[in-house]
Amino acid sequence: MTSGRNPSINRRPIYILPKNFAEYLCPQQNYYLFLDIDGTLADFTLNPKDSVIPTSTLTLLQKIQSHGVKLAVVTGRSLAEARQMLSPLVLPIAATHGLEIAFDDISDHNETHVVSVDIMELAVIRKSIIQSCIPFDDFTVEDKPYSVALHFRKNPVLADAAYTIMIETLKTYANWTLKSGKYVWEVVPKGVDKGSAILTLLKRMQSSNNMFPIFIGDDITDEVGFVAVQGENQIIASQPQPLKGMGIKVGSEATHANYYVRNTHEVTILLNSFLSFCQEHSMLAKETVRHVI
Ligand SMILES: O=P(O)(O)OC[C@H]1O[C@H](O[C@H]2O[C@H](CO)[C@@H](O)[C@H](O)[C@H]2O)[C@H](O)[C@@H](O)[C@@H]1O
């Protein structure tokens, strides 16, 4: 649990050789690509403020987008921070684990909150957490607009102390819940998760029925996202068939995802293979047009 493992998940995913990812794709499908940020597009850093999505990855995503593939980001980061990390890319974002949803490419700064948040209460919770952390040197409290995260990556031995602080703090606050992640515990409003966020985004982004969602993520909070794209617990109202997409876990731990790659480097190789598929597919389309003319 301390490093983000969840013992209740015991399925073993299939390894995708990332450079051969295009072999899993088919030109008849409409791909919707959902991406997590930390541990997927960005490597981990000790301080959350230091992490970046490499410019080469942003360029790659921009190229994939230019081929008409629908892209969206689903992250635990706040919306403001996600926008900043993704700049200059403009795309739909589900932030704060699905609380803040923004359709930036569809309409200018069109944002919604999935549940209402008591900001005053959050301030009290934050203060209490900071107070409880005083005896410890190695915690990092990440102050976010609608949640508060307690990081113990600097000293993983503090995992249990971090958990105790968070669980004790939450005892008197019924509208908040605890999410675990890699070397982090986070207090977030109840009623938000990445699976529901993906389905909300998909419904808005949908341009045809032949949807094939792919979600790439690395952490426990991404598990419900894998279940959602693989169509294992619901159908979208306007969708006659259950979704049958692809969950890809970054890392070889047990997961609900059907597939995995090993690390963020392999994510970029996989995305390059996806781009090659798009390029080849558009080139084939152009060839067809040329022959018809
Ligand atoms: O859903 P994600 O995009 O993966 O965001 C989840 C959390 O990511 C960040 O924390 C993680 O990355 C940090 C920077 O590399 C690292 O120090 C920490 O140990 C990781 O848990 C972010 O700080 C959180 O706000 C996000 O919820």
Ligand as a Chemical Component Dictionary entry (heavy atoms), coordinates in Angstrom:
data_LIG
# 
_chem_comp.id                   LIG 
_chem_comp.type                 NON-POLYMER 
_chem_comp.pdbx_formal_charge   0 
_chem_comp.three_letter_code    LIG 
# 
loop_
_chem_comp_atom.comp_id 
_chem_comp_atom.atom_id 
_chem_comp_atom.alt_atom_id 
_chem_comp_atom.type_symbol 
_chem_comp_atom.charge 
_chem_comp_atom.model_Cartn_x 
_chem_comp_atom.model_Cartn_y 
_chem_comp_atom.model_Cartn_z 
_chem_comp_atom.pdbx_ordinal 
LIG O1  O1  O 0 -3.346 11.361 -11.642 1  
LIG P1  P1  P 0 -1.930 11.798 -11.815 2  
LIG O2  O2  O 0 -1.729 12.713 -12.967 3  
LIG O3  O3  O 0 -0.972 10.636 -11.815 4  
LIG O4  O4  O 0 -1.622 12.657 -10.483 5  
LIG C1  C1  C 0 -1.601 11.984 -9.214  6  
LIG C2  C2  C 0 -0.805 12.783 -8.206  7  
LIG O5  O5  O 0 0.442  13.084 -8.847  8  
LIG C3  C3  C 0 1.346  13.900 -8.145  9  
LIG O6  O6  O 0 1.968  13.107 -7.152  10 
LIG C4  C4  C 0 2.802  12.116 -7.711  11 
LIG O7  O7  O 0 3.843  12.763 -8.461  12 
LIG C5  C5  C 0 4.739  13.587 -7.651  13 
LIG C6  C6  C 0 5.687  14.300 -8.600  14 
LIG O8  O8  O 0 6.423  13.391 -9.348  15 
LIG C7  C7  C 0 5.457  12.680 -6.644  16 
LIG O9  O9  O 0 6.312  13.446 -5.820  17 
LIG C8  C8  C 0 4.418  11.941 -5.783  18 
LIG O10 O10 O 0 5.063  10.982 -4.960  19 
LIG C9  C9  C 0 3.393  11.204 -6.665  20 
LIG O11 O11 O 0 2.356  10.663 -5.862  21 
LIG C10 C10 C 0 0.704  15.141 -7.607  22 
LIG O12 O12 O 0 1.588  15.783 -6.740  23 
LIG C11 C11 C 0 -0.630 14.872 -6.920  24 
LIG O13 O13 O 0 -1.263 16.113 -6.656  25 
LIG C12 C12 C 0 -1.509 14.071 -7.867  26 
LIG O14 O14 O 0 -2.751 13.776 -7.218  27 
# 
loop_
_chem_comp_bond.comp_id 
_chem_comp_bond.atom_id_1 
_chem_comp_bond.atom_id_2 
_chem_comp_bond.value_order 
_chem_comp_bond.pdbx_ordinal 
LIG O1  P1  DOUB 1  
LIG P1  O2  SING 2  
LIG P1  O3  SING 3  
LIG P1  O4  SING 4  
LIG O4  C1  SING 5  
LIG C1  C2  SING 6  
LIG C2  O5  SING 7  
LIG C2  C12 SING 8  
LIG O5  C3  SING 9  
LIG C3  O6  SING 10 
LIG C3  C10 SING 11 
LIG O6  C4  SING 12 
LIG C4  O7  SING 13 
LIG C4  C9  SING 14 
LIG O7  C5  SING 15 
LIG C5  C6  SING 16 
LIG C5  C7  SING 17 
LIG C6  O8  SING 18 
LIG C7  O9  SING 19 
LIG C7  C8  SING 20 
LIG C8  O10 SING 21 
LIG C8  C9  SING 22 
LIG C9  O11 SING 23 
LIG C10 O12 SING 24 
LIG C10 C11 SING 25 
LIG C11 O13 SING 26 
LIG C11 C12 SING 27 
LIG C12 O14 SING 28 
# 
